[in-house]
């Protein structure tokens, strides 16, 4: 009986990413000098779109869950209003971020 080679698990990439894009990102950072990396970090720290905070390590899992939950809610809201950032067609529903839709009266 011959042995069967185990299948290599195919990695799932984030939406919009391709293997070529992953290779380009890896190549970019592999070929980046220390000075370029430091300049990139400094620019990120000064960005008005991002805020850097210190969080106690024990709280980090909870903070990550909170961020993931918020991102999921925002993505759902964008899909619901038919934002051009999403690939789904508009559903006609209105977006409710962070609160339940009103109850239907009987």
Helices and strands as residue ranges (DSSP letters): H 19-30, H 34-46, G 57-59, H 60-80
